[in-house]
Amino acid sequence: MSKQRADGLSDSRFVRACLCQPVDRTPVWFLRQAGRYMPEYMAVRRNHSLLEICRTPDVAAEVTITAAERLDVDAAIIFADLLLPFTPMGLDFEFVNGEGPVVHQPIRTREQVEALRTDRADELNYVARAIEQVAKHFAPARPDGDRLGIIGFIGAPFTLASYMIEGGSSRNYVEMKKLMYSDRTAWSMLMDKLNTVLAAYAAQQVQAGADVIQIFDSWAGALSVQDYRDFVLPFTTELVQRVKALGVPVIYFGVDTASLLSTMRETGADVLGLDWRVPLEEGWRLAGEGVAVQGNLDPIALFAPEDLLKQRVQQVLTAAGNRNGHIFNLGHGIVPGTPVDAVINVSKWVKELSAR
């Protein structure tokens, strides 16, 4: 975990921003910064499947480090996948070209929920081993005296439950909502079991050297405010608080969640991730006083001409107004085909334009 300076603040600019503490400039990193747009990653993929990379600490660490150094960002997020906890829980899945993750026997009954395991989280230790390597690599201070932040991550219980029940990605989440509405006991049991595994998984990552844990609730935007409050908020709040008790800040991120931000803040997360659909100043108003925000450049803006892209970066920074607690990021992950030079330029411009 992050060390402290003589003034008691973290030695990581990124961690200080997560806690709304003073920084000399806005820290920057990118969702999915190690991915299919980067030639170095594609070279690794020629010899390894996605799951092989995730489950091989040396390779996962290499991919994580390469991306952070190439982009010259302020944080490295460990290369892993949200669905990794499914396997020790007894639910097999695979990645199918053109389809994404596929769960071959989706959870549809209470009996299936009861059969899920919660006692094998140690089988996920390969992610912690990768974090140890990344943390060791980035332990020395950088030339400006800052130490690069190390981000671990887990899925939120709602999003993982959605994948379990739907069997993969979904447009309308019919099966998930049917179970959520019709069998409150099964739903609560599923969320509790996921939280048990996710809290243990997060603890492994923090012990290995993660400075911050990001919780991805990718599909929370599929819910109305009332359904989120009734069926999700209590469980997500419990998970956020269990992770914060490990002594690290928590970033909570979802897509298309503008309507939920003022409710999501009730989880107690230190940082709320904003997607690109909500103006940053409006998102921060909804997040509320004392909460940091992360975002929120449209990832497709990285395909824009250089002058327009730089203008969009400036607009995000202007909206943040140099307030403590802003982390520059995209509103979602970098997509395949994105020009690497555009990502490098954004990292450089954030540093130049946000210097206090």
Helices and strands as residue ranges (DSSP letters): H 13-18, H 39-45, H 50-55, H 57-71, E 75-77, G 84-86, E 93-96, E 100-103, H 110-115, G 121-124, H 125-137, E 149-155, H 157-166, H 174-182, H 184-208, E 212-217, G 220-222, H 225-227, I 228-232, H 233-244, E 250-254, G 258-260, H 261-264, G 265-267, E 271-273, H 280-287, E 292-297, G 299-303, H 306-320, E 326-330, H 340-354
